[in-house]
Amino acid sequence: MDDALYAPERQAKILTLLQAQRRVSVSSLRERFGVSAVTIRNDLSELERRGELVRTHGGAILTDRDDVELAFSLRSQLYSEQKAAIGEAAAALIGDSEAIAIDASTTALQVARHIGSRRELTVVTNSLMVAYELASVDGITVVITGGILRPVSYSLVGEIGTGVLSQFHISKGFFGAKGLTLAEGLTDADSFEVRFKRSMVAACKEVIAVVDSSKWGQVATASFAAIDQVDRIFTDPSAPAEMVQALQERGVEVHLAGSEQGD
């Protein structure tokens, strides 16, 4: 156990551990430094705010500050409570007898998990996870776009799948993103994913972004939707108030789902 340290000293040691191990847990850090779990979570939150790491359920992983994608299973753990609240709120927009599109993001998957009571609903998706989630749900027809499999996101991309989109009158599309800014709009890391999302956006009458507050102010490799293409954004209450107001002034409806939550 390290002797009592000031927060900056402890946070520096946490970063040193991360450089060596690539991931740390709250429980191991609590034992190592002899402080409470709350104190460790506060340290991790501060380091995440500075862009040094990414919080996970029960700990953190090192971030290299680039656009390398995390595996789907790991991304699903990040901000899981916020994503669930966002997905539930966004799903309330979906009615019976619609055709909707859902992309391959972890937050959009949460939308799929909250639409089980709909009837005569058609879901067009490039996500194998969304298709699996809805495969046995009565009243929902799942259309998989087809294409080239991206294992990191369990998504299908490429021109093979874009032709499917034009065969449906898609009323609403639900999109996650790696970044959201006023200038760049919705951005993502992978160029193949970006190209397919652009086609999906173009096919939807209403574009709905589902992005937790950690994505606000971030910019990934390329844009797939400009702000003036986005009709609504569902996020959590930690989204920066200045950006929320700026988006509302530009005609984008912003919905804050859930409440302020810690770990």
Steps between C-alpha positions, in 0.01 A plus 500: 500500500631846413517753780239777495528693175350817369252447215739616222769263627258210519365574152853507360565156651174371353615613156834324552313179581283543193803544277629165625177301527267673247208460744432544874210423733349714774540219753871447432572873510304540822710231666825633357451859616301434816219738410127461441343380176336842470842668507632268229194561284554874537863455392394299196234755411757781513745303284224424252406869488862571404487235228753269666277194530157355425275392786358147492268313732710454813817666376670667205711435192775704344415723207758576232311815397449381145215354301574134565166333567430308816339158470120498507486309829720757670316798353176350628632534854583868466227732635265203501239660728489816292472301176213293637310815602568660161384189315179476698415867447575489128299181450189681626493683165441178308144407411334195351510436125816704439822419321800621698877470470739421783876517456766279657590718799471380859257779590274425203493139621335634814224648281438151359474360851205726578271448200369151573137608542465642146294335230551481123833675543778457245856554621771547237846458648861425418557373854516129574450582869178691429379218273572243771324713763182523292508161326239334722282804572145460372368783287842617380649421159878532489671584172879460501668711235780259418856590413850446634526399865694725738572276801590789732144633481306195374384722214454453126633771271562562132302578187335157505281616787415851383261373236275352767442842658327640191235225510335635814333824606703545817329745734766520770867409527689460828873566496777483753826688446854522628483880496256789482586866433321795346754530219555134409161358600497126571834327445631146516839332486480239226476620139289201389257556785484870419415438135222259588358733764489781244283282278278408793461866601400591144231230502331621820228764519602579858854466635528436873836498675540293817827610660604512864663815636857364465469537120412871509782723384692202359597456134581167336644421156213610275147644508196297401233761579517879515311674780238630255422136411427408863144542626533380860771406744449278802772528762547508878482801735880541509504633142657850493226760544660744253496244220147390585381860471692558176344190345152601609553842346580322172173310513624168641284350774718385791358252751679435831427145611545371854668691780849585620657174611828388642645148513 
